[in-house]
Amino acid sequence: MTKKDLIALVAKKANLTNRAARDSVSATLTGVRDSLKRGEKVVITGFGTFSVRKRAERLGRNPKTGERITIVARKAPCFTPGKTLKKAVR
């Protein structure tokens, strides 16, 4: 499913215009992104939890040359599915 498909689904289910659905989907995704940028968790009960994890610095290899390189530490977004979502997917 693409963002366009999601907007169409929201418009149909919530009886909204495509423009209103696009605005609501964009606002939701922007809110999630902004919360993660601030380092906060986003918990959607019954769906899952979005959070930020810290990845430690580690050694890697350049696959082309085989040279050892250092991969710097960084933050990465993470999603943990909720119990209800796990049951629905099974």
C-alpha positions in Angstrom: 0.0 0.0 0.0 1.3 3.4 -0.9 0.6 6.8 0.7 -1.8 7.5 -2.2 -3.7 4.2 -1.5 -3.8 5.1 2.2 -5.3 8.5 1.5 -7.9 7.0 -0.7 -8.8 4.4 2.0 -9.1 7.1 4.7 -11.3 9.2 2.4 -13.6 6.3 1.7 -13.8 5.0 5.3 -14.1 8.4 7.0 -16.4 9.9 4.3 -13.9 12.7 3.6 -12.8 14.4 0.5 -9.5 13.3 -0.9 -8.0 16.7 0.1 -9.2 16.4 3.7 -7.9 12.8 3.9 -4.5 13.8 2.4 -4.2 16.6 5.0 -5.1 14.3 7.9 -2.7 11.5 6.8 0.1 14.1 6.3 -0.6 15.7 9.7 -0.5 12.3 11.3 2.8 11.2 9.7 4.3 14.6 10.4 3.3 14.3 14.0 5.0 10.9 14.3 8.1 12.1 12.5 8.4 15.3 14.7 7.9 13.3 17.9 10.7 10.8 16.9 13.0 13.7 16.1 12.5 15.0 19.6 13.4 11.5 20.9 9.8 10.7 22.1 8.0 7.4 21.8 4.8 7.3 19.8 2.3 4.7 21.1 -0.8 3.8 19.1 -2.7 1.4 21.3 -3.7 -1.8 19.4 -1.3 -1.0 16.5 2.2 -0.5 17.9 5.0 1.7 19.1 7.4 3.9 17.1 10.6 4.7 18.9 14.3 5.7 18.2 17.1 3.3 18.9 20.8 4.1 19.2 23.1 2.1 17.1 26.6 1.8 18.5 29.8 2.4 16.4 31.0 -0.8 14.8 33.5 -2.2 12.3 32.5 -3.1 8.8 34.0 -3.9 5.5 33.8 -2.2 2.2 32.4 -5.0 0.0 34.2 -3.7 -3.1 37.7 -3.4 -1.7 37.5 -5.6 1.4 39.0 -2.6 3.4 37.9 -2.4 7.1 35.9 0.8 7.9 34.3 2.2 11.0 30.6 2.7 10.8 29.7 5.7 13.0 27.1 5.5 15.8 23.7 6.9 14.9 20.0 6.9 15.7 17.5 4.8 13.8 13.7 4.7 13.8 12.1 1.5 15.1 8.6 0.0 15.1 7.4 -2.6 17.5 4.0 -4.1 16.6 1.3 -4.3 19.2 -0.5 -7.5 20.4 -3.6 -6.7 18.4 -1.7 -6.1 15.1 0.3 -9.4 15.6 -2.9 -11.4 16.0 -4.6 -9.7 13.0 -1.6 -10.6 10.7 -1.4 -14.2 11.8 
